[in-house]
């Protein structure tokens, strides 16, 4: 039992360290974010051309000079508004950038009556945009002006797609039309270029597609245990790789720069944006630190020669939406954007089982309860052995107290006497520790399954619990969990060491305070687990006491 209390104390200490670290991140984010030369106010305004023109791509040397030679003149940007059943977007006439994009079926992290805005650009806002362009002398890029056929588009009726055509202004041997295609019931946007050579000589052009984002976390994300915000690259050879903003700034990225498959994107809690090139052909992935607190990641597609009179198409799909394991159906490895952390091997099956229970009950809270019961059944033999060990420890507590009186301050003699007593009574002092150690990874895995799964976002249970992925707004569940810990503690044998006894009394209060900041779904799991443990422990303890009384009567 002394060893079990030691493990519990270590768990408690580790939890306090996590909470303190999260609090420091929340109070002093500048210590954990990468330093930047300017604030978000220095980022380009929607009405003017981006100031990061020559810095946002990593073109081949032959094309880089072409972009640098193009003068950048102030132009007033017009906004083209697009609405489908899943997306509401704003496209700038400068570059055809997607400068704002809201997910209509996913509420905002702060105000659930508003849709979540993933892309947005402007002073004092979260800066996140999708850009693309062509590489070559005189060819339009994300700084060039385009003209749209109309200012508003809406997908309605029986139409299954909506196409926006933007024609590049200026004289060029190529007639360039940027085409953005939105699909019904989908978060995929096809972004492409229709290139027609109207000149008398062949023209070579390549295209690039990039995401530009600051390092700020999404509003409403976890305060004490921040989730990953940064870039990611997937290729069939190197598989899924995160690319942190700090690595981009230091120029120490290790992902494959050249590949013939895969995708590149930006991740944050619950949501992902990624460029998914259509063809399985050679491509170059790039990442770069921009002015201020901005980073760009993207892909360059191979250059192709366009003969006089020839018309070609080039482009890439853009996924902008919730991160889900089912995204592997869209592109290999895209489902890995659901970030379960280092315990994915446990988190993934736990969430899969929860999903099955939710399909039956249509309530994620009940699904968590059923999952807890299932886990408890799986660990039943192990827990039973632990509780029998604790029951025996409870029964020999008076003998341990006598040994303490007999040995006085001689700790070595007391320990030897205790070991002899354990041997005589056939008690394993470590018997109560194993179930605690085994359940720690399950607890952490369930935490990440709840925290990383967009399905849990705003998932209601009942009453005041309207979001199982967020903290209990009234802290009722943490208080109930603390009460269950007190009951469970009283079923355990009283520690002989006064200091340990005080620690055990404080732990329910301390853990309740820690759980104030945990998702309600995780606290619900802990409550149900504690209640089942109390019932199992009470039954085993009572059986052991009855058995001890029966032996005493026979004697």
N, C-alpha and C positions, 0 to 999 in steps of 0.2 A: 504493500500500500504506500509506503514512503516513496518508492520509485514512481508509482502512479501520480502521486501529488507533485513530484518533481517534474514529470512530463507535462502535467496540467499547468504548472507554474511557467514552464518554458513556452508553452503555447500562448499563455496569457501575455508573457513578455514580448513574444514575437508579434502578437496582434497590436500591442501598444506601439511597437516600432513602426508597423505599417501605418497605423493611424497618424503618428507623429510625422512620418515622411509625407503622407498625403496632405496633412495640414500645412506643412512647409511649402509643398508644391502649390497649394491653393493661395496661401498668403503671399508667397514670394515667387511667382512664376518666372520672373526674370532670371532667377538663379538656375533654373532648370531648362529654360529655353535657350536657343542659340542666340548669340549676340547679333544685332543687326545695325546697319549704319543709319537707318531711318525708321520711322514708325509707319503705320498703315496710311497715315495722311499723305505720305510721299508717293503712294501708289497712284497710277493714272486715273483720272476722272473719266466717266463714261463719255463726256462730251468732247474729249480730245483724244488724239492718237496716243497709244501706249508709249511711255517714255523708255520702255525696256526693249525697244525694237530689235536692236542688233544683238541682244544678250539672251534672248529666250529660246534660241535654237542652236544646235551644234551641227551646222551643215558641212558638207565636204568643202575642202578649200576652194574648189572651182566655183561653188555656188555662193560661198560666204562673201566673196568680193562683190558678187552681183547685188546682194542685199545691201551691203554697205554703201554702194554707189547711189542708191535710190534716195532722193531727198525726202524728208518727212515734213509736210506742210500741215499746219493746223486746219482741221476739217471738222465741222459740226456733225456729230454722229446722229443718225436717226435710229429709232427703235422699232423693230418688227416684233409684234406680239403673236405668240403661238399657244394654242390650248388644245389638249387632247383629254381623254378620260383619265389619264394618269399623270400628265405633265402640264405645267404652265411655264412657258419659257419666253425670254426676251433675247432677241438676236440683234446685235449692233450692225449698222451698215458699214462700220469700219472693220474690215477683216472678216465680217460674218461671224464674229465671236458669239458664243452662247454666254452672255454676260449675266444672266439671271435664270435660275431654273428652280421651280418649286415642285415638290412631290405631293400631289393632291390627296393621295391615300395614306399619307403619313403625317401626323400632327407635329407641330413645332415642339421642341423640347421644353419650352417655357410656357407658351400659350397653346393649349391643345385645340383651341377653336380656329387656329390658323394653320395652313399647310407648312410643312418644313421647307425652308429655302436652303438648298444645297449650294447652288452657284449664286454668287452675288459679287458686284464690283462697285466700289465707290468709297469716298472718305468716310471714316467712322463706321464701316461695316466689315463684315467678314469677307475677305477677298478670295474668290475662287472662280476661275473661268476656264472655258475650253476654247482653244484657239487652233487654227490651222492655216496653211498657206503653201505657196509654191516656191521652189528654190530655182533661181535662174535670173539672168540679167533682164530687167524690165518686167518680170512676172509678178503678179499680185501676191502679197503675203498678208499677215494679220494686221498690217498697218495701212493697207490699201482700201480705197473706197469702193463699195458695191452698191448697186441699185436693185431694189426689190420690186416685184410686180404690184404688191399691195402691202399695207402696213399691218393688217390683222389677218390671221388664219385660225380657223377652228375646225377640228375634226368632228363631224356630226353625221347623223343619219346612219346609213349602212356602210359608209366608207371605212376601209380598214387601214388606210394610210393617208398621210398628209405631206405634200411635197412643197418645199419653199425653194424657189430659184432666185439666186442673186447673181447679177451680171457685173463683172468687174469693169470699172471705168478706166479710161486712159487708152492710149494707142499701144498696140502690141501685135506682134505677128500671130499671137495666139488669141483666139476669142475664148475667154474663160468664164464659165458659169459654175458657181458654187451651189451645190444641191444638198439640202438638208431634208431628210425624210423621217417623219415621226410615224410610229405604228400604234394602232389601237390595242389597248390592254398591255402595252409593253413599255419597258424603260430603255429600249434600244433606239438610238438615233443613228441613221446612216449619214455620214458626212463625206461628200465626194466632189470631184471636179470633172466637169465636161470640158475637154480641151479640143478646140478645132483650129487647125493650122490654116489660116487664110493667106499666108504669105507664099513666097516662091522658093523658100529654102527650108530644110528640115530644122526643127527646133527640139532641143533637149530640155526636159523638165522633170523634176522630182517633187514630191510633196512631203510635208511634215505635219504632224498632229501632236499637240501638246496640251497639258493641263498646267495651269499656273495657280498656285495656292500659297497662302500664308501658313504659319505654323500654329495658329490658334486652334484650340479644341472647339468642338461643336457646343453651342449653348445648351445647358441642361445635362451635360455629361457628368460622369462620376467625379465627385469632388475629392474624395479621399484616396481612391485607387484609380488614377487616370488610365484610360485605355490608349492603345497605340494610335497615333496620328502621324502619317508619313506616307512614303511611296512604297510601291511593291512592283516586282517584275516576275513574270513566269515564263519559262521556256521548257520545252520537253526534256532537254538535257540537264539543265541546272535546277529544274523544279521551282517551287515558290520561294522567293527571297524578299525579305523586307529591306527597304533602303531608307534609312533614317535621315532626317534633315541634317543632323550633325555630320553624318558621313558625306552628304552632298556638299556641304559647306567646306569641309576639309579636303574634298577631292579624293576621298578614300573609299569609293564605292567599288564593290567587287562583283556585281552582276554581269552577265554576258552582254557586251556591247553590240556584238554581231550575232544574228540568229536568223533562222528561216521559219520560225513559228513563235507562238506566245503572245503576250500582251504586257502592257505597262499601265499603271494607274496610281491613284491616291486613295488611301484608306483612312477611315475614322470610325468611331463606334457606330455600328449598325449599318453604315452606308459606304458605298464605293463608287468611284468613277474610273473607268478604264477604257483605253483605246484598244480595239480588237481588230487588227488588220484582217481583211477578208482572205486574201490569197496566201497560200503557204509558199512564200517567196522570201528572198533575202531582205533584211531590214536592219536598221541601226537604232538601238535604244540609247537615249541620252538623258542626262539630268544636270541641272545647273542651279547655282545660287544666284538670285537676281538682286537688284537694288532693294534696300529695305528688308522687311521680313517676308520675302517671297521666294518661292522655289518653283522650278519648272521641270517636268518630266515628260518625255514623249518619244515618238518614233518617227524615223525618216524612211520613206519607201524608196525603192530603187528608181534611178532616173530612166526615162524612156524617150526614145526619139520619135517625133511626130512628123511624118512626111507632109509635104504640101497637099492640102485638100483632105487630109486624114482627120478623123475625130476619134478620140480615145476617152476612156473613163478611168479614173483612179480615185481611191478613197479608203476609208476605214469606218468600222462601226464603233460607236461610242455607247458604252453602258453607263447609265447614271441612275442609281437606285439602291434599294436595300441589299445588303450582303446576306446571301442565303446559300446553304450547301447545294441547293438545286441548280445553282448557276453553272455548274459543270456541264449542264446540257447546252448552255450557250457557248462556252469556251472552256477547253480543258484547264483545270486549275483555278478557275474563277471562283469556285465554291470554297477554296481555301482562304478567301478574304473574310470568312467568318472566323474571327481570331479567338480560339479557345485557349491559347497560351500553350505552355509546356505540358499540360495534362490533356491534350486533345484526344489521346487514346482512351481516356475515361469520359471526358466531357461529351464527345460526339455520341457514343452509345446512350449516355444518360439522357441527352436531349432527344434522341430518337425514340426512346421509351416514353418520355414525357409527351412527345408528339402523338404517339399511339393512344395514350390515356386521354389526351385532349380531344382527339378525334371521337372518342366514345362519350366523353362528358361535356365537351364544349366549354370547359372552364379550366384554365391553366392552374389555378389554385388547387382544385381537386386533383388535377394531374400530378402536382407536386406531392400532395398527400398520399396518393396511391403509389408513387415512386418511392416515397419514404417507407411505406409499409413493405414494399418489395425488397428494398435494401435491407430493412430490418430482418426480414425473413431469411435473406441470404446470409446475414451475419449472426443468425440466431444461435447456432451451436457455439460460435466463438464468444458471443456475449454471455451465454449461459455459463460457460466455463469461468468467465471473468466474474460474474455475479456470485457464483458458488464460492470462488476464492474470497471475495469480499465478505460473503456471509460467514465463512469460517473465521475470517479476521475479526469480524464483529463479535463472534462468540468467544474468541480467545482474548478479547480486549482486557477483561479483568486480570487474566494471567500476565499479560504484558505490563499492566500497571504494577502488579506485585514485583515482577522482575525489575522494573525501573526503581522501585523502592529499595530492593535488595542490593542492586548494583550501585546505587547512588550516582556519583559523578564519573564513575569508571565506564567510559563509552565503549572501550574495547570489550570489556567483560559483558556489558549489556548486549552488544551486537552478537557476541558468541552465544549468549543465552537465548537470544531471540531466534538465531538460526537453528539451535537445537530444538526449540519449541516448534518452529515451522516444520522441521523434519519429523518430529513426533506426531504432530497433528496433520501431517501430509498437506501442508499449505505451500503453494507457490507464491512468494511475495510479488513476483512479476506477472502473475496471472491476470491482474486487472489492467495491465498496461497495453497489452497487444491490441485489444479492441479499439482503444483510444488512438493508437498509432495507425491502425488500418483505416479508420474512418476519417483521418485528417485529409488524405488525398481525395477521398470521395467528396468531402465537404468543399475543398478548394475547386475540384472539377465541376461540381454543381454550381458553385459561385460563378465560374466563367461561363457555364452553359446559360445561366440566367442573364449575366451581364452582356454577353456577346451576341445573343440571339435576338434578332429584330422582332421575332414573333412574340417575345415577352414584353416588348415595349408597349406601354399603355394597356397591357393585358389585365383585366379586372378579376378580382376574386369575389368579394361581396362587401356590401356596406361601404365603409370609407376606404377600403383598399381598391383603388381604381387603376393602379399601376404596380404590378408585381416586380418590375425591374427597378423601381424607385424606393426610397425609404418610406416607412410608415409615417404619414404626415402627423399623426397624433401619438406616435411611439407606444401604441397599445401592445402590439406584438412583441417588441423588445421587453416590455415589462412582464408580459405573460411568460416569456422565455426565462427571464430572471427568476420569477416565482417557481417555475418548474425546476430550475437548477437548485434552488434552496431545498425543495422537497427531495430531490435526488440526493443532495448532499447529506440530508438527515438520515437517509437510508444507509449511508456508508459508515463504517466504523470511525469513531472519533480519533483523530491523531493524538498520539502521546506527546508529541512536541508542541508546546504552546504557540510557538511561532507559526508552525504549519497550520494549527487550528485557526489562527487569526487569518492567515492567507486564504484558507478554504471558506471562511465567512465573508471575506471581501470579494472573492471571485465572482459570485452571482451578480453583485452590483456592478463590478467592473465590466463583466461580459455584456451585461444589459446596456451599459453606456456605449461599448464598442459597437454593439448591434444596432444602435440608433442610426448608424451610417451605412448599414448593409441593406441590400435590396429586400423588400418585404417578402419576396418569394423564398429567399434563403432563410430568413428568420422563421417563416412558416415551416420550412423543412426542419429546422432545429427544434421548434416547439413540438411538432409531431414526433420527432425522433426521441425527444426527452420524455414525452408522455408514454410512448411505447416502452422505453427503457425503465421508467418508473414502475409500470405494471409488471414487466418481466422481473425486475430486481426485487420488488415487493413479494412476488409469488415465490421466488427462489429463496429469499431470506426467511420467509415464514416457514417454508418447507424444511429448511436447515434447522431452524429453531425447534420445530415440532419433532424432527428426527433426533435432535440433541436431548430434548426432554424425554423422549421414549427410551433412549439409551440410559439416561440417568435413572428412570423408573425401574428398568430391568436390573440395574446394579443394586 
